[in-house]
Amino acid sequence: MNEFDLIKRYFHRDHHGPSVIVGNGDDGAVFQTPDGRQTVVSVDALVAGRHVPSLCPPEGFAARLLGRGLSDLAAMGADPRYFLLSLTLPNFDAAWVDQFSEKLHQLAVQWGVDLIGGDTSKGPLAAHVTVIGEIDAGRALGRSGALAGDQLWLVGRDLGGARAYLEVLEDRADEHAAWAERYWRPEPLLDAGRALVGCAHAVIDISDGLCQDLDHLLSAAAAPLRISLDSATLPLAPGLMDQFDEHQALEFALTGGDDYCLLAAIPVGVAAPHGAVCLGQFEAADDTLILLDDQPLPEDWVLGWDHSR
């Protein structure tokens, strides 16, 4: 099977939503943005041996790829519409691609996105996904805007499970179904992101670690802020405290990444989305600072994932 057969068999679709003028299979895609709406675009990479194990299950690869990408649209409060896929494969293994594409199309229907183009190539297993969404003009959320007095809310299930699953992959912990679920099947919080539009001053998704992404939120604010996180309110993933001590569990929850929850700066008195947890309150400061229970973060913690390392 050559590249063109692979695209036609697994990724070409004759039917698209009414806003797609030219879909995949041409030199470029054409779509119509309704009046009064703005386009939101983000791109994300998934590289085997770097972001996932070198031997990667096709369904897990598809779920992580699209879920990670759409989480960026959730953080902007956008409605997902389309995506582009660039896929590099060691070989055009029909069985692997069949499972990958089936899962990808299943999730695309579930999350309301339309595959409108992309590219395939031969090489080490990797993929890039470009996600495209829409939002009413002037309503997009962003990282800047947090103010002294705002509360920091965590929107999402729990923290640390995806990081703990890395210990399972390295045979340093026992298998746990919830950790595998968090790692292989991230859920973009699209409804929660839309609910934050108009009530949150700033939002970011937790892809690289809560503390590191929170630092991005603080650094983007117009004036220096500090915040003390309340460890008692952190929703830890199931089983963390069973296999790790408290210090390790908190490190996984606050620095591990791949949680894809949302962090939102919301004014006091404004309702947060259902199920959200308040982690602390922003205060004016001379310098940007994150504390844990009013104490400095442990010196041995690396605060999050760094793609340059």
C-alpha positions in Angstrom: 0.0 0.0 0.0 1.5 3.4 -1.0 0.9 6.8 0.6 -2.0 7.7 -1.7 -3.8 4.4 -1.2 -3.4 4.8 2.6 -4.9 8.3 2.6 -7.8 7.3 0.4 -8.6 4.1 2.3 -8.2 5.4 5.9 -8.5 9.1 6.0 -10.5 10.4 3.0 -14.2 11.2 3.7 -16.7 12.2 1.0 -19.0 13.8 3.5 -18.2 16.9 5.5 -20.2 19.5 7.5 -21.9 22.2 5.5 -19.2 24.8 6.3 -16.5 22.7 4.5 -16.2 23.9 0.9 -13.2 21.8 -0.1 -12.3 18.9 2.2 -9.4 16.5 2.3 -8.0 15.1 -0.9 -7.2 18.4 -2.5 -4.1 20.7 -2.3 -5.8 22.6 0.5 -9.0 22.8 2.5 -11.5 25.6 2.3 -14.1 26.3 5.0 -16.5 29.1 5.7 -16.4 31.0 9.0 -19.8 32.5 9.9 -20.2 36.2 10.3 -19.4 37.5 13.8 -17.1 34.5 14.6 -13.4 34.3 14.9 -11.1 31.3 14.1 -8.9 29.7 16.8 -6.0 27.5 15.6 -3.5 25.4 17.5 -1.0 22.7 16.6 0.4 19.9 18.8 3.0 17.1 18.2 3.1 13.5 19.5 6.4 11.7 18.9 6.9 8.0 19.8 9.9 7.6 22.2 9.5 11.2 23.4 5.8 11.8 24.3 4.7 8.2 24.3 6.5 4.8 24.4 8.3 3.8 21.2 5.9 0.8 20.9 2.6 2.6 21.0 -0.9 1.1 20.7 -2.7 2.6 17.7 -5.9 3.5 19.6 -3.9 5.1 22.4 -1.8 7.1 19.9 -5.0 8.4 18.2 -6.7 9.3 21.5 -3.7 11.1 23.0 -3.1 13.0 19.7 -6.5 14.4 19.2 -7.4 14.8 22.9 -4.2 16.9 23.5 -4.9 19.1 20.5 -8.5 19.8 21.4 -7.6 20.6 25.0 -6.0 23.8 23.6 -9.3 24.8 22.0 -11.1 24.1 25.3 -8.7 26.4 27.1 -9.6 29.2 24.6 -13.4 28.5 25.1 -13.7 27.7 21.4 -16.1 25.4 19.6 -14.1 22.7 17.8 -14.7 22.5 14.0 -11.9 20.9 12.0 -8.5 19.3 12.2 -5.5 18.5 10.0 -3.4 15.5 10.5 0.3 15.0 9.6 1.2 11.4 10.2 4.7 9.7 10.0 4.8 5.9 10.0 7.7 3.5 10.1 5.8 1.4 7.6 2.3 1.4 6.2 1.1 -1.4 8.4 -2.6 -1.8 7.5 -3.5 -3.4 10.8 -2.0 -0.6 12.8 -3.4 2.2 10.6 -6.8 0.6 10.6 -7.1 0.7 14.4 -5.6 4.2 14.5 -7.9 5.6 11.9 -11.0 3.9 13.4 -10.3 5.4 16.8 -9.5 8.8 15.3 -12.7 9.0 13.4 -14.7 7.8 16.4 -13.3 10.5 18.6 -13.8 13.1 15.8 -17.5 12.3 15.8 -17.6 12.3 19.6 -15.9 15.7 19.9 -17.5 17.3 16.8 -14.5 17.9 14.6 -14.1 17.2 10.9 -10.8 15.9 9.3 -10.3 18.2 6.4 -6.7 17.4 5.3 -3.2 16.5 6.2 -0.2 14.5 5.0 1.5 11.1 5.5 5.1 10.1 5.3 7.4 7.3 6.1 9.7 7.7 9.1 9.8 7.3 12.9 6.3 7.1 14.4 5.1 10.7 15.0 2.1 13.0 14.3 1.2 16.6 14.3 -2.4 17.7 14.6 -3.7 21.2 13.8 -7.0 21.9 15.4 -9.3 24.7 14.2 -12.2 26.1 16.2 -14.6 29.1 16.3 -15.7 31.5 18.9 -17.8 34.7 18.9 -15.7 37.7 18.0 -13.8 39.1 21.0 -14.8 36.3 23.4 -11.7 34.0 23.2 -10.1 33.1 26.5 -6.4 33.5 27.1 -3.6 33.2 29.6 -3.4 36.9 30.4 -5.9 38.7 32.6 -5.5 37.2 36.1 -6.0 39.8 38.8 -5.2 40.1 42.5 -8.3 38.9 44.3 -9.2 36.3 41.7 -9.6 32.7 42.8 -7.7 29.9 41.1 -10.1 27.1 40.1 -9.2 23.7 38.8 -11.7 22.2 36.3 -11.3 18.5 35.6 -11.3 15.1 37.1 -8.1 14.7 39.1 -4.3 15.1 39.0 -1.2 13.0 38.8 -2.6 9.8 37.2 -0.9 10.3 33.8 2.4 10.9 35.6 2.0 7.9 37.8 1.4 5.8 34.7 5.0 6.5 33.6 6.1 4.7 36.7 4.0 1.7 35.6 5.7 1.8 32.1 9.1 1.8 33.8 8.1 -1.1 36.1 8.4 1.0 39.2 4.7 0.8 40.2 1.8 -1.6 39.9 -0.7 -1.3 37.0 -3.7 0.9 37.8 -6.6 1.2 35.4 -7.4 4.9 36.2 -3.8 5.9 35.5 -3.8 4.2 32.1 -7.1 5.9 31.3 -5.7 9.3 32.2 -2.5 8.7 30.1 -4.0 7.1 27.0 -7.4 8.8 26.8 -7.2 12.5 27.7 -10.6 14.2 27.7 -10.6 17.7 26.3 -12.9 19.8 28.6 -14.7 21.5 25.7 -18.0 22.1 27.5 -16.2 23.5 30.6 -14.1 25.8 28.4 -17.2 27.2 26.8 -18.7 27.7 30.3 -15.7 29.8 31.3 -16.2 32.3 28.6 -17.5 35.5 30.1 -16.7 34.6 33.7 -12.9 33.7 33.8 -10.2 36.4 33.5 -7.6 33.8 32.4 -7.5 30.1 31.5 -4.8 27.6 30.6 -4.9 23.8 30.2 -2.5 21.6 32.3 -0.4 19.9 29.7 3.1 20.4 31.1 2.5 20.3 34.8 0.2 22.3 37.1 2.9 24.5 38.6 4.6 25.2 35.3 1.4 26.1 33.5 0.3 28.1 36.5 3.5 30.0 36.2 2.6 30.8 32.6 -0.7 32.2 33.9 1.1 34.3 36.5 3.8 35.6 34.1 1.1 36.7 31.6 -0.7 38.8 34.2 -0.4 42.6 33.9 1.0 42.9 37.4 3.1 40.5 39.6 1.0 38.0 41.5 1.6 35.3 44.0 -0.6 32.4 45.1 -0.4 29.7 47.8 -1.9 26.4 46.6 -4.0 24.4 49.2 -2.8 20.8 49.1 -5.9 19.7 51.0 -8.1 20.6 48.1 -6.1 18.9 45.4 -8.1 16.1 43.8 -5.5 13.3 43.6 -5.9 10.5 41.1 -7.2 7.2 42.5 -4.4 5.0 44.0 -1.7 7.7 44.2 -1.6 7.6 48.0 -1.7 3.8 48.0 1.5 3.4 46.0 3.4 6.6 46.8 4.1 8.7 49.8 2.5 12.1 50.2 5.5 14.0 48.9 5.7 11.9 45.8 1.9 12.0 45.2 1.9 15.8 45.5 4.8 16.1 43.1 3.1 14.0 40.5 -0.1 16.0 40.9 1.5 19.4 40.8 4.4 18.9 38.3 3.6 15.7 36.3 1.6 17.1 33.4 -0.7 15.4 30.8 -3.7 16.0 33.1 -5.5 18.3 30.6 -7.6 19.9 33.3 -8.2 23.6 33.1 -6.9 26.3 35.4 -9.1 29.4 35.6 -8.7 32.7 37.3 -12.3 33.7 38.3 -13.4 36.7 40.3 -14.8 36.1 43.8 -18.5 35.7 43.6 -18.6 34.4 40.0 -19.7 30.8 39.8 -17.2 28.3 38.5 -18.2 25.3 36.4 -19.9 22.4 38.2 -17.4 20.2 40.0 -14.5 22.8 39.9 -12.2 23.0 42.9 -10.8 26.2 44.3 -7.0 25.9 44.9 -6.2 29.3 46.2 -6.5 33.1 45.7 -4.2 35.4 43.7 -2.5 38.2 45.7 -0.6 41.3 44.6 3.2 40.8 45.0 6.6 42.2 44.1 7.5 39.1 42.2 5.7 36.1 40.7 5.6 33.3 43.2 3.9 29.9 43.7 3.7 28.5 47.3 2.3 25.3 48.6 0.4 25.6 51.9 2.2 29.0 52.4 5.6 27.3 52.0 8.1 27.4 49.1 7.8 24.5 46.7 10.2 21.7 47.4 13.7 22.4 45.9 13.9 18.9 44.4 10.9 19.4 42.3 11.2 20.0 38.5 8.1 22.1 38.0 7.0 20.6 34.7 7.8 19.1 31.3 10.4 21.0 29.2 10.4 20.0 25.5 14.0 21.2 25.2 15.3 18.7 27.8 
